[in-house]
């Protein structure tokens, strides 16, 4: 069973037991988070449910494992023949969520 959810502005394919990295969520470590924006659900019996735009009654539940910062990204800018060089760095704040269950129309898995 898997689902496609919309979380933090991204569409993510999730399965129970999977860890996903999202933009920083406001929940504490160990807190349970629910994603109601479920766009697509595949059940164990092989049936597929697509939403328009979301599947009614479907939700994905996960537990916040940790908050961390992503890898450093270097941004280098220069202008030719001007001697202008600038290096800046950026690290995104992320949250790791462990998916515990996917529920579609009252079915718990």
N, C-alpha and C positions, 0 to 999 in steps of 0.2 A: 504494500500500500504506500502511495506517495501522494503529495499534494503540491500545488504551486500557490504560494502566498505572495502578497504584496506587503513588504515590511520596510520601513525607513526609505521609501521611495524606490525600492528595488524589487524585482520579481525573483523569488528564490524557490527552487525545487527542494522539498524537504521529505524526509522519511523518519519514522520513529527511531530514536537512538542516535540520530545524526547530530553533529555539532555544526552550527552555522555562525559566521561572523557578520554582525550588522553594525551600522552606525550606532554610536553610543545611545543606549536606552536609559531612561531615568530610574529604572528599577534597581533595588539593592541586590547584592550577590545572594543567591539562594532563593530569591523571590520567583513566583510563578507568573509568567506572562502569557497572555492569550492573544492570538492573531485571528481577527474576525474577517479580514479581507482575503478569503480563500477563493482563488480564481478557477481552480481545477482540482478534481479529486479522482484518483484511481483506487478502486476498492480491491480487496483480496480476491473476490470472485471474478475479477476481470472487467467489471463494468466501469465505465468512465462517466464522470459527471462534470460538465463544463458550465460555468456560470455566465451570466450575462448582465453585469460584469462579474458579480460574485455569486457563489453557490449559497443559496439561502439555508440557514441552519448549520452550516459547516464552520468548524473552528479548529485551530491548531494550538496546542498547549505546549509550553516549554519552560525550562528552568534556567535562570541566569547563572552561568558558571563563574564568569570572571569579567572584569573590565580591564582592558589593556590598550596599548598604543600600537598602531601598525608600524610597518617599516618606514624608515626615513626616505623621503623622495627629494632628490636634489633638483632644483630648478635653476638653470644657468641661462642668463640672458646676456647678449652682447650686441653691440651695434658696430658694424664694420666701418673701418677707417675713422672711428671717433674715439677709440680708446675706452669705451664704456663697457665694463664687465661687472656683472652682479650675480652672486650665487645666494640663493635662499633655500631653506629646507622646510619640509612640512611633514608632520606625522598625524594621521587620522586617529581619533579616539574611537575605539571599537568595543563591542560587547559580544562575548561568546555565549550562545544560547544552545542548550541541549534539548532537542525535541523529544517530548515524552509521549504524546498521543495526538492522533488525528481523528476527529469526529465529523462524520458527514450525515446529516439528517437523522440524528439520534443513534447512529452506529458508533460504538467506541472501539478503537483499535490502536 
